Amino acid sequence: MATVPTPLERGRTATGDSFYDSLEMLCIVQFDGRVTEANASLLDTLGCAESELVGSVSLDHIHPEDQQDTLSRAAELLTGANVALYENRYRCHDGSYRWLAWSARSEPGEAQVHCAARDVTESRTHRDLVDKLLIELERSNTDLAQFAYVASHDLSEPLRMVSSYVQLLAGRYTGQLDDDADEFIGYVVDGVTRMKALIDDLLAYSRSGVDVVVRRRVDCGVLVDSAVADLKLVIGDSGATIEVGDLPIVYGDPGQLSQLFQNLLSNALKFVAADVPARVRVNAERWPDAWCFSVADNGIGIAEAHRERVFLMFKRLHGRSQYPGTGIGLALCQKIVTRFGGKIWLAEGSEQGCEFLFTIPDLAAPSELVT
């Protein structure tokens, strides 16, 4: 008595041994959704017996959350598309799911679809983990920035009161007590002044990561002119000169870009040798997809070993008695530039005088909001 061949055996006659022996997962699905052929690689991956998959409706094995997308891809094939590429979770014999990346080709004359798959479960798991970690990192950074903002903002008020009373104390009693008392009062005044500067800088740094930034047309020449005007007392007292080249119009946040130029110019005026008038040059160069700005000076320079360190918070290279400051300015500059998709670095050969370079992407129109 002749036996009735199984669908798999019937398919073997039609497709040949290479279909079943292929290391790639292969199957054939009719236009009505029934699986008529599946090779050993696919069955082994899913842990399924031939009878469990062949003859069943393919959609029944697909994760409910992925069924709609799979149906949409199938519809593309039925309306004339040659190949459909998609991923879905396919149920295994033990009830678990594996991510499969499918390449499907329609054969209208045979009313069937030839499908090939790759197991991408491990890569999808890694991708999902990375996405989750990035979301957590973004949330953590946002929470940290908000905490720093609130903490520095709330510290400002009591410090303002302390500063007021210390100034009254200094004005009323300096010179009326002994030398030790005058010295102690001087220490308190200096400490309060430095603490206020530190809190103000922390507040500016944290705010730069919390505020929503809207890009709009900004004339960088106007921003630099305004920064120079704000520094006119320092420039006049030190005999400094600032040369400004032709600067472009970019799309950016005027407040933060103004702060960027202000910090770089202040550094250039501050870190100069004694009795050497500062000379600062501000220029811009057109790159293929960005504007590259440079702020160069004739100051004391930065050793090669400290090129990267200068952008870290609180990483001072000199004592406060030599050069005042909180060590936050360049970290803030880096944060501002990075938020706009640019980068900032210290040019090579900055041991004698510094040249800071930074880029701002050249956009034809304002971008979406940057958070």
C-alpha positions as CSV (number, residue, x, y, z in Angstrom):
1,M,0.0,0.0,0.0
2,A,1.4,3.3,-1.1
3,T,2.0,5.9,1.7
4,V,0.8,9.5,1.3
5,P,3.8,11.8,1.2
6,T,3.9,14.5,3.9
7,P,3.9,18.2,2.8
8,L,7.6,18.3,3.6
9,E,8.3,15.3,1.4
10,R,6.2,16.8,-1.4
11,G,8.1,20.0,-1.1
12,R,11.4,18.2,-1.2
13,T,10.5,16.9,-4.6
14,A,9.7,20.4,-5.8
15,T,12.5,22.3,-4.2
16,G,15.4,19.9,-3.9
17,D,17.6,18.8,-1.1
18,S,19.5,22.1,-0.9
19,F,16.4,23.8,0.5
20,Y,16.2,21.4,3.4
21,D,20.0,21.1,4.0
22,S,20.6,24.9,4.0
23,L,22.0,26.4,7.2
24,E,19.8,29.3,6.6
25,M,16.3,29.1,7.9
26,L,13.9,28.7,5.0
27,C,10.1,28.2,4.6
28,I,7.4,28.6,2.1
29,V,4.0,30.2,3.0
30,Q,0.9,30.2,0.8
31,F,-0.9,33.4,0.1
32,D,-3.6,32.2,2.6
33,G,-1.0,32.2,5.4
34,R,-0.4,28.4,5.7
35,V,3.2,27.1,6.0
36,T,3.7,24.4,3.4
37,E,7.4,23.8,3.7
38,A,10.1,24.5,6.3
39,N,13.6,23.3,6.4
40,A,15.5,21.6,9.2
41,S,17.4,24.7,10.2
42,L,14.2,26.6,10.9
43,L,12.6,23.6,12.8
44,D,15.8,23.1,14.9
45,T,15.9,26.8,15.8
46,L,12.3,26.8,16.9
47,G,12.6,23.4,18.5
48,C,9.5,22.3,16.6
49,A,8.5,19.1,14.9
50,E,7.6,19.2,11.3
51,S,3.9,18.5,12.0
52,E,3.8,21.4,14.5
53,L,4.8,24.1,11.9
54,V,4.0,22.7,8.4
55,G,0.3,23.0,7.7
56,S,-0.3,25.6,10.4
57,V,-1.0,29.3,9.9
58,S,2.2,31.3,10.2
59,L,0.5,34.2,12.0
60,D,-0.5,32.0,14.8
61,H,3.2,31.5,15.7
62,I,4.0,35.3,15.7
63,H,4.0,37.4,18.9
64,P,0.7,39.3,19.2
65,E,2.6,42.6,19.3
66,D,4.3,41.9,16.0
67,Q,1.4,40.5,14.1
68,Q,0.1,43.8,12.7
69,D,3.5,44.8,11.3
70,T,3.9,41.3,9.8
71,L,0.5,41.6,8.1
72,S,1.5,45.0,6.7
73,R,4.7,43.5,5.2
74,A,2.7,40.6,3.7
75,A,0.3,43.1,2.2
76,E,3.3,44.7,0.4
77,L,4.1,41.5,-1.2
78,L,0.6,40.8,-2.3
79,T,0.4,44.3,-3.9
80,G,3.5,43.8,-6.1
81,A,6.5,44.4,-4.0
82,N,9.4,42.1,-4.8
83,V,11.0,41.6,-1.4
84,A,9.9,42.5,2.1
85,L,12.4,42.8,5.0
86,Y,11.1,42.8,8.6
87,E,11.7,41.4,12.0
88,N,9.3,39.6,14.4
89,R,9.2,37.3,17.4
90,Y,8.4,33.7,16.4
91,R,7.1,31.3,19.0
92,C,9.2,28.2,19.8
93,H,8.0,24.8,20.9
94,D,8.6,25.6,24.6
95,G,6.5,28.7,24.4
96,S,9.4,31.2,24.3
97,Y,10.0,33.6,21.4
98,R,13.0,34.2,19.3
99,W,13.6,37.3,17.2
100,L,13.9,36.4,13.5
101,A,14.9,38.8,10.7
102,W,13.0,37.8,7.5
103,S,13.6,38.3,3.9
104,A,10.5,37.3,1.9
105,R,10.0,37.1,-1.8
106,S,6.6,36.8,-3.5
107,E,5.9,34.2,-6.2
108,P,2.5,35.3,-7.6
109,G,2.4,32.5,-10.2
110,E,2.6,29.9,-7.4
111,A,0.5,31.9,-4.9
112,Q,3.2,31.6,-2.3
113,V,5.9,33.5,-0.5
114,H,9.5,32.2,-0.2
115,C,11.0,33.2,3.2
116,A,14.5,33.2,4.6
117,A,15.3,34.1,8.2
118,R,18.2,34.8,10.5
119,D,18.1,34.5,14.3
120,V,18.8,37.9,15.7
121,T,17.6,37.3,19.2
122,E,21.0,38.0,20.8
123,S,21.6,41.3,18.9
124,R,18.0,42.4,19.6
125,T,18.5,41.7,23.3
126,H,21.7,43.7,23.3
127,R,20.0,46.5,21.4
128,D,17.1,46.6,23.8
129,L,19.4,46.6,26.8
130,V,21.5,49.5,25.3
131,D,18.3,51.4,24.6
132,K,17.1,50.9,28.2
133,L,20.5,51.9,29.6
134,L,20.5,55.1,27.4
135,I,17.0,56.0,28.6
136,E,18.1,55.4,32.2
137,L,21.3,57.4,31.7
138,E,19.4,60.3,30.2
139,R,17.0,60.3,33.1
140,S,19.8,60.1,35.6
141,N,21.6,63.0,33.9
142,T,18.4,65.1,33.9
143,D,17.8,64.3,37.5
144,L,21.3,65.2,38.4
145,A,21.2,68.5,36.5
146,Q,17.9,69.4,38.1
147,F,19.3,68.5,41.6
148,A,22.4,70.7,40.9
149,Y,20.2,73.5,39.8
150,V,17.9,73.3,42.8
151,A,20.8,72.9,45.2
152,S,22.8,75.7,43.9
153,H,19.8,78.0,43.6
154,D,18.7,77.2,47.2
155,L,22.2,77.8,48.5
156,S,22.3,81.3,46.9
157,E,19.9,82.8,49.3
158,P,21.5,81.9,52.6
159,L,24.9,82.7,51.2
160,R,23.6,86.1,50.1
161,M,22.6,86.8,53.7
162,V,26.0,85.6,55.1
163,S,27.8,87.8,52.5
164,S,25.8,90.9,53.5
165,Y,26.6,90.5,57.2
166,V,30.2,89.7,56.6
167,Q,30.6,92.8,54.5
168,L,28.9,94.8,57.3
169,L,31.3,93.2,59.8
170,A,34.3,94.0,57.6
171,G,33.2,97.6,57.1
172,R,32.5,98.2,60.8
173,Y,35.3,96.4,62.6
174,T,38.3,96.2,60.2
175,G,41.1,98.3,61.7
176,Q,39.3,98.6,65.1
177,L,40.4,95.2,66.5
178,D,43.8,93.5,66.5
179,D,45.7,92.3,63.4
180,D,44.5,88.7,63.9
181,A,40.8,89.8,63.8
182,D,41.4,91.8,60.6
183,E,43.1,88.7,59.1
184,F,40.2,86.4,60.1
185,I,37.7,88.8,58.7
186,G,39.6,88.9,55.4
187,Y,39.6,85.1,55.3
188,V,35.8,85.1,55.8
189,V,35.2,87.7,53.1
190,D,37.4,85.9,50.7
191,G,35.7,82.5,51.4
192,V,32.3,83.9,51.0
193,T,33.3,85.6,47.7
194,R,34.7,82.4,46.3
195,M,31.7,80.4,47.4
196,K,29.3,82.9,45.7
197,A,31.3,82.6,42.5
198,L,31.3,78.8,42.7
199,I,27.5,78.7,43.3
200,D,26.9,81.1,40.4
201,D,29.0,79.0,38.1
202,L,27.3,75.7,39.2
203,L,24.0,77.4,38.7
204,A,25.0,78.4,35.1
205,Y,26.4,74.9,34.4
206,S,23.3,73.0,35.7
207,R,20.9,75.4,33.9
208,S,22.6,74.8,30.6
209,G,21.5,71.1,30.8
210,V,17.9,71.8,32.0
211,D,16.6,74.7,29.9
212,V,15.1,73.9,26.6
213,V,17.2,75.4,23.8
214,V,15.6,76.8,20.7
215,R,17.9,77.4,17.7
216,R,17.4,80.6,15.8
217,R,19.5,82.9,13.6
218,V,22.4,84.4,15.7
219,D,25.0,86.9,14.4
220,C,28.1,85.7,16.1
221,G,29.8,89.1,15.3
222,V,27.2,90.9,17.4
223,L,27.6,88.4,20.2
224,V,31.4,88.8,20.4
225,D,31.0,92.6,20.2
226,S,28.6,92.4,23.2
227,A,31.1,90.2,25.1
228,V,33.9,92.6,24.4
229,A,31.8,95.5,25.7
230,D,31.0,93.6,28.9
231,L,34.8,93.1,29.4
232,K,35.8,96.7,28.6
233,L,37.0,97.5,32.1
234,V,39.3,94.4,32.2
235,I,40.5,95.2,28.7
236,G,41.1,98.9,29.6
237,D,42.9,98.2,32.8
238,S,45.2,95.5,31.3
239,G,45.9,97.2,28.0
240,A,44.6,94.1,26.1
241,T,43.7,94.1,22.5
242,I,41.0,91.9,20.9
243,E,40.9,91.4,17.1
244,V,37.7,90.0,15.7
245,G,37.5,88.6,12.1
246,D,34.4,88.1,10.0
247,L,32.1,85.9,12.0
248,P,29.1,84.1,10.5
249,I,25.4,83.9,11.3
250,V,24.6,80.5,12.8
251,Y,21.5,78.8,14.2
252,G,21.8,78.5,17.9
253,D,20.7,79.8,21.3
254,P,21.9,83.4,21.7
255,G,22.1,83.2,25.5
256,Q,24.3,80.1,25.6
257,L,26.5,81.1,22.6
258,S,27.0,84.5,24.3
259,Q,28.1,82.7,27.5
260,L,30.5,80.5,25.4
261,F,32.3,83.5,23.8
262,Q,32.3,85.3,27.2
263,N,34.0,82.5,29.0
264,L,36.6,81.9,26.3
265,L,37.4,85.6,26.1
266,S,37.6,85.9,29.9
267,N,40.1,83.0,30.0
268,A,42.2,84.6,27.3
269,L,42.4,87.8,29.2
270,K,43.0,86.2,32.6
271,F,45.8,83.7,31.9
272,V,48.6,86.0,30.7
273,A,52.0,86.6,32.1
274,A,52.5,89.5,34.4
275,D,53.0,92.9,32.7
276,V,52.3,91.3,29.2
277,P,49.3,92.9,27.5
278,A,46.9,90.2,26.3
279,R,46.3,89.9,22.5
280,V,43.2,87.8,21.5
281,R,42.1,86.9,18.0
282,V,38.6,85.6,17.2
283,N,38.0,84.0,13.8
284,A,35.8,81.6,12.0
285,E,36.4,79.2,9.1
286,R,33.8,77.6,6.9
287,W,33.9,73.7,7.0
288,P,31.8,71.4,4.7
289,D,29.1,71.0,7.3
290,A,30.0,73.4,10.1
291,W,31.6,76.6,11.1
292,C,34.9,76.2,13.0
293,F,35.6,79.1,15.4
294,S,39.0,79.9,17.0
295,V,39.8,82.0,20.0
296,A,43.6,82.4,20.2
297,D,45.7,84.3,22.7
298,N,49.3,85.1,23.7
299,G,48.9,83.8,27.3
300,I,50.8,81.4,29.4
301,G,49.7,78.4,27.4
302,I,48.8,74.9,28.5
303,A,51.2,71.9,28.6
304,E,50.5,69.0,26.3
305,A,49.8,66.7,29.3
306,H,46.8,68.9,30.4
307,R,45.1,69.3,27.0
308,E,42.1,67.1,27.9
309,R,42.1,67.9,31.6
310,V,41.2,71.5,31.1
311,F,37.6,70.6,30.2
312,L,37.0,68.7,33.4
313,M,35.1,70.5,36.2
314,F,37.2,71.9,39.1
315,K,40.5,70.8,37.4
316,R,42.5,73.9,38.0
317,L,46.1,74.1,36.7
318,H,47.1,77.0,38.8
319,G,46.5,78.2,42.4
320,R,43.8,80.7,43.2
321,S,46.4,83.2,44.4
322,Q,47.8,83.3,40.8
323,Y,44.7,83.2,38.7
324,P,41.2,83.4,40.2
325,G,38.2,81.2,39.1
326,T,36.2,78.2,40.0
327,G,37.4,75.7,37.3
328,I,34.0,75.4,35.7
329,G,34.2,77.8,32.8
330,L,35.7,75.4,30.1
331,A,33.5,72.5,31.3
332,L,30.5,74.8,30.7
333,C,31.9,75.7,27.2
334,Q,32.2,72.0,26.3
335,K,28.6,71.4,27.5
336,I,27.2,74.2,25.4
337,V,29.1,73.2,22.3
338,T,28.1,69.5,22.7
339,R,24.4,70.3,23.1
340,F,24.5,71.9,19.6
341,G,26.2,68.9,18.0
342,G,29.7,70.4,17.9
343,K,33.0,69.7,19.6
344,I,35.6,71.9,21.3
345,W,39.3,71.2,21.7
346,L,42.6,72.8,22.4
347,A,44.8,73.2,19.3
348,E,48.2,71.6,19.2
349,G,51.1,73.8,19.9
350,S,49.3,75.7,22.7
351,E,52.2,75.5,25.1
352,Q,53.0,79.2,24.2
353,G,49.6,80.9,24.1
354,C,46.3,79.0,23.7
355,E,44.0,78.5,20.8
356,F,40.6,77.0,21.5
357,L,38.7,75.7,18.5
358,F,35.0,74.7,18.5
359,T,32.5,73.8,15.8
360,I,28.8,74.7,15.4
361,P,26.9,72.7,12.7
362,D,25.9,74.8,9.7
363,L,22.1,74.4,9.4
364,A,20.0,75.8,6.6
365,A,17.0,76.1,8.9
366,P,16.3,75.9,12.6
367,S,16.4,72.4,14.0
368,E,13.9,70.9,16.4
369,L,14.1,71.8,20.1
370,V,17.3,70.6,21.8
371,T,16.7,69.4,25.4
